[in-house]
Amino acid sequence: MKKCVIALSFLLGAMNAHAIGNPNAPFGGEFKNNLGQAPTTLNPLSSSDAYASEVQSMIMEGLLTRNTDTREWEPALAKEWTISKDQKVFEFTLRDGVKWHDGKPLTIEDVKFSFDAIMDPKDKYKTSHLKPYYENIKSVEISGPNKIKFTVGTPYFNNFSVAAGLTVVPMHLYKNPSKEQEKVLNRTLVGTGPYMLKEFDRSKRILLTANPNWWGRSIPSMKGIHNFQTINLRFIQDSTIGIRSLENGEIDFLGLQPDEYQQKAVGPKWGKSVKKVKAENKQVTGYTFVGFNLTNPMFKSVKTREAMVHLFNRKNIIEKLFFNLSTPATGPLYPASDYADSSVKPIEFDPALALKKLNEDGWKDTDGDRILDKMIDGKKVKLSFTILEPLPDYVRYLTGFQQDAKKAGVDVQIKVVEWNAFIKLLDERKFEAVRLAWGGGDLDWDPKQIWHSDSIANSGSNFVSYSNPKVDKLIDESRVVMDKKVRITKLREVYRTIAADVPYIFLFSNKYRLYGHSERMGREKDAYTYGVGTDYWWIAK
């Protein structure tokens, strides 16, 4: 929101766009990137993984977009917008002449359908992960030939952001699809954005090509963004293969983990044909974790879960494998966030204390097989569980935990599961423990999607089934608080409470943006304020 305009409503438009990037950047060529995994589905309504989001960000568009340097809202599909003085009504005016990639015109009905699909009471479009953000909008109405009005029902600090950021989908493709059409929508994507989907080969790559009719091409302030003719997104999971692919010119960009940056991104080509970058900015950072299925009787006790954390030597991994380029996660958010409580300290590695807590919690080796057990609901249960892992490279970070747990009488198995199957098991809650990572999300934290008990059902993002009435109440209260300072106080209590409940082994959060790039890449800077900014790169040679 622009603070400089004070009136009965705020009127904003294209004249407020803050241009970044190089306006003289040449257009053309192929940008070869590593997506890492094939998305489970490309459907923008039902997809929830980061791989799909990255692809969709180049094909689909919202009403407004965030400036990567200032983080202020700027025009996208909407050319202007108003916010009522009481901040309960937002009206957006669509720009003229925008077309979907299949040639059909973008309509105001598409915008209304995109909201209605998310809020469908029967969850026909499988949007339970999105509903928490939009549930406070009372109505969305077409208010003119090219205008749409969002009316707030319940106050929520993020109401304008979710309205402005609504991903608009083509109603003519997504409304009431048949079963066969649903399958097609999982592997195709039609948007209005700067790139169009040309190919989706699950075994190899996703290929995008520039949209020649993208509305942004004719706007001076948009010069210098989306400069490639083609974007080739590979599915390289193995980090060693990824590094070699970058060195050999098969890809132009590769995000790096700390150990890859320090140990693998080395050799005669580095600093010459390929370069590595360690950048700092204000971009939100995610965190890695091992999550327990809290419906499993084995993990019902907080003391047992605490003991599991005491068996994970994070300090050793950070020092020896991450070269102190990461920091231990202490709770459900990256440590540098305003909402993370700095008084919460990492649970330290202490196998003796872990065993003590397990014994206090009733776990003993009663049959001499060196695995702890106890009676739960009249049945003898062994302290034995499997961690599902979607990335083979990450197994080595879990093996130390496996070995230390074994010494304490805890049997931990690690099972690598292909991504699509992994997501299915999460959705169906068919797991004992999982290793995964949450992306950064927004600067202004709203924990409801992941930590509220309302987000457990319908394959919601609270897949570990965490439920604490105190946390639910604090989340609900914080969402109606407009004063950020007051909201921070409430959400730090949420942070402390979740950390104390130990639903996850909170593992690591990276300190820097680490990546490698080929010498072909033209760039203005290593990173913008709120992102690396590959959208502004170009082919330099």
Secondary structure as UniProt FT lines:
FT   TURN            3..4
FT   STRAND          9..13
FT   HELIX           14..16
FT   TURN            23..24
FT   STRAND          30..34
FT   TURN            44..46
FT   HELIX           50..59
FT   STRAND          64..66
FT   TURN            68..70
FT   STRAND          73..75
FT   STRAND          78..84
FT   TURN            85..86
FT   STRAND          89..94
FT   TURN            96..97
FT   TURN            101..102
FT   HELIX           108..118
FT   TURN            121..122
FT   TURN            124..125
FT   TURN            128..130
FT   HELIX           131..134
FT   TURN            135..136
FT   STRAND          137..144
FT   TURN            145..146
FT   STRAND          147..152
FT   TURN            157..158
FT   HELIX           159..164
FT   HELIX           171..174
FT   HELIX           179..187
FT   STRAND          195..201
FT   TURN            202..204
FT   STRAND          205..210
FT   TURN            212..213
FT   HELIX           215..218
FT   HELIX           220..222
FT   TURN            223..224
FT   STRAND          230..234
FT   HELIX           239..247
FT   TURN            248..249
FT   STRAND          253..255
FT   HELIX           258..259
FT   HELIX           260..264
FT   TURN            268..269
FT   TURN            271..273
FT   STRAND          274..279
FT   STRAND          287..292
FT   TURN            294..295
FT   HELIX           297..299
FT   HELIX           302..310
FT   HELIX           314..320
FT   TURN            323..324
FT   STRAND          326..328
FT   TURN            335..336
FT   TURN            338..339
FT   TURN            342..343
FT   HELIX           351..360
FT   TURN            361..362
FT   STRAND          373..376
FT   TURN            377..378
FT   STRAND          379..382
FT   STRAND          384..389
FT   HELIX           392..394
FT   HELIX           395..407
FT   TURN            408..409
FT   STRAND          411..416
FT   HELIX           419..427
FT   TURN            428..429
FT   STRAND          433..438
FT   HELIX           448..451
FT   HELIX           453..455
FT   TURN            457..459
FT   TURN            463..464
FT   HELIX           469..479
FT   HELIX           484..501
FT   STRAND          504..506
FT   STRAND          508..510
FT   STRAND          513..518
FT   TURN            519..520
FT   STRAND          521..522
FT   TURN            529..530
FT   HELIX           534..536
FT   STRAND          538..539
//
